[in-house]
Amino acid sequence: MTQDSITAERLVPLSPEAAFDRWTAGFADWWPREHCFCGEDRLDRVFLDPARGVWGEVDSDGQEALWGAVLEACRPGLLRLGWQMDARPSPWIPEPDPDRASIVTVEIVPEGAGARLRVTHSDFARHGDSAAPMRAVMIGMDRWAEWLEDYARGL
């Protein structure tokens, strides 16, 4: 059976509310700029906008490339995001079909004086013929553990 999900966790010294806000309104402060469609040199900003129901990037020409839908945003404890990316080409490209999106679930729970972030990326099979390369990167390289380190850097 092929593994179809991966979970990474990180304890941070923030309240759940502050942790949620850093993940959403502060997304551009911690997301690694090299992980975007347009290329680091052309990137203007990344964003996660629950009010619009989307997340993605804007390049230096003002062109928006969506990474997927914000499926659920319940401050302070839950985000569910569609991961609409096609991993077959390099670099990756946006996947326009939301039915071919895997799911990223971010749970934020109070723990001690801080909050525990638990990120589960699941349903890779939904990517169809892009599932194998997506798994190879997201599971094989444990990307969410790396990105949680980026999130926590400087706190």
ZIJO-V41372 format. One record per residue. N is the residue number from 1. RES is the residue in one small letter. OMEGA is omega in radians with two decimals (none if undefined). BURIAL is + if it has 24 or more other ideal C-beta (glycine too) atoms within 12 Angstrom, else -. D_LAST is the distance of its C-alpha to the last C-alpha in Angstrom with 1 decimal. Layout:
BEGIN
<<N:RES:OMEGA:BURIAL:D_LAST> <N:RES:OMEGA:BURIAL:D_LAST>>
END
This chain:
BEGIN
<<1:m:-3.14:-:38.9> <2:t:3.09:-:36.1> <3:q:-3.08:-:32.5> <4:d:3.05:-:31.4> <5:s:3.05:+:27.9> <6:i:3.13:+:24.7> <7:t:3.04:+:21.8> <8:a:-3.12:+:18.3> <9:e:3.10:+:15.9> <10:r:3.03:+:12.3> <11:l:-3.14:-:11.1> <12:v:-3.12:+:7.7> <13:p:3.13:-:7.0> <14:l:2.98:+:8.2> <15:s:3.07:-:11.9> <16:p:3.13:+:13.8> <17:e:3.13:-:14.6> <18:a:3.11:-:11.2> <19:a:3.10:+:10.5> <20:f:-3.11:+:13.9> <21:d:3.09:-:13.5> <22:r:-3.13:+:10.5> <23:w:-3.06:+:12.9> <24:t:-3.08:+:15.9> <25:a:3.14:-:15.7> <26:g:-3.06:-:12.5> <27:f:-3.11:+:14.0> <28:a:-3.12:+:14.9> <29:d:-3.05:-:11.5> <30:w:-3.10:+:10.6> <31:w:-3.12:+:14.1> <32:p:-3.05:-:15.7> <33:r:-3.12:-:18.5> <34:e:3.14:-:21.0> <35:h:3.11:+:21.2> <36:c:-3.12:+:23.5> <37:f:-2.94:+:27.2> <38:c:-3.08:+:28.1> <39:g:-3.04:-:26.7> <40:e:-3.09:-:23.8> <41:d:-3.14:-:26.2> <42:r:-3.08:-:27.5> <43:l:3.01:+:24.3> <44:d:-3.14:-:23.8> <45:r:2.95:+:21.0> <46:v:-3.11:+:19.9> <47:f:2.98:+:19.9> <48:l:-3.00:+:20.0> <49:d:3.14:+:22.4> <50:p:-3.12:+:23.4> <51:a:3.10:-:26.0> <52:r:3.13:-:27.8> <53:g:-3.12:-:27.2> <54:v:2.98:+:26.1> <55:w:-3.10:+:23.3> <56:g:-3.06:+:23.7> <57:e:3.05:+:23.9> <58:v:-3.13:+:25.9> <59:d:-3.06:-:27.5> <60:s:3.06:-:28.6> <61:d:-3.14:-:32.0> <62:g:3.14:-:30.5> <63:q:-3.13:-:31.3> <64:e:3.02:-:29.2> <65:a:-3.09:+:28.9> <66:l:3.08:+:27.9> <67:w:3.13:+:26.0> <68:g:-3.12:+:27.3> <69:a:2.91:+:27.6> <70:v:-3.04:+:25.3> <71:l:-3.13:+:27.5> <72:e:3.09:-:25.9> <73:a:-3.14:+:23.0> <74:c:-3.14:-:22.9> <75:r:0.16:-:20.0> <76:p:-2.88:+:18.1> <77:g:-3.00:+:19.1> <78:l:2.94:+:20.7> <79:l:3.00:+:20.8> <80:r:-3.04:+:23.7> <81:l:2.97:+:24.0> <82:g:-3.12:+:27.0> <83:w:-3.03:+:26.4> <84:q:-3.12:+:29.4> <85:m:3.10:+:29.5> <86:d:-3.05:+:32.4> <87:a:-3.13:+:31.5> <88:r:3.11:-:35.1> <89:p:3.03:-:35.0> <90:s:0.04:-:32.6> <91:p:3.13:-:30.6> <92:w:3.10:+:30.2> <93:i:3.10:-:31.7> <94:p:3.04:+:31.2> <95:e:-3.05:+:33.3> <96:p:-3.07:-:35.1> <97:d:-3.12:-:36.3> <98:p:3.09:+:33.9> <99:d:3.12:-:36.1> <100:r:-3.13:+:34.9> <101:a:2.94:+:31.2> <102:s:-3.02:+:29.2> <103:i:3.04:+:26.8> <104:v:3.11:+:23.1> <105:t:3.11:+:22.1> <106:v:3.08:+:18.6> <107:e:-3.13:+:18.8> <108:i:-3.08:+:16.1> <109:v:3.10:-:17.3> <110:p:3.06:-:16.4> <111:e:-3.10:-:16.1> <112:g:3.13:-:16.1> <113:a:-3.08:-:13.5> <114:g:-3.14:-:11.3> <115:a:3.05:+:12.3> <116:r:3.04:+:13.7> <117:l:3.09:+:13.9> <118:r:-3.13:+:17.3> <119:v:3.07:+:18.4> <120:t:3.07:+:22.2> <121:h:-3.00:+:24.0> <122:s:3.04:+:27.7> <123:d:3.11:+:31.1> <124:f:-3.13:+:31.3> <125:a:3.12:-:35.1> <126:r:3.13:+:35.0> <127:h:3.13:+:34.4> <128:g:-3.09:-:38.0> <129:d:3.04:-:38.8> <130:s:-3.07:+:35.3> <131:a:-3.08:+:34.1> <132:a:3.10:-:34.7> <133:p:3.10:-:32.7> <134:m:3.09:+:29.9> <135:r:-3.10:+:29.8> <136:a:3.14:-:30.0> <137:v:-3.00:+:26.8> <138:m:3.12:+:24.7> <139:i:-3.07:+:26.0> <140:g:-3.14:-:27.3> <141:m:3.12:-:24.3> <142:d:-3.06:-:21.8> <143:r:-3.07:+:20.0> <144:w:3.05:+:17.8> <145:a:3.10:-:16.3> <146:e:-3.09:-:15.6> <147:w:3.03:+:14.1> <148:l:3.04:+:11.9> <149:e:3.08:-:10.5> <150:d:3.12:+:10.1> <151:y:-3.03:+:8.5> <152:a:-3.10:+:5.7> <153:r:3.07:-:5.7> <154:g:3.13:-:3.8> <155:l:none:-:0.0>>
END
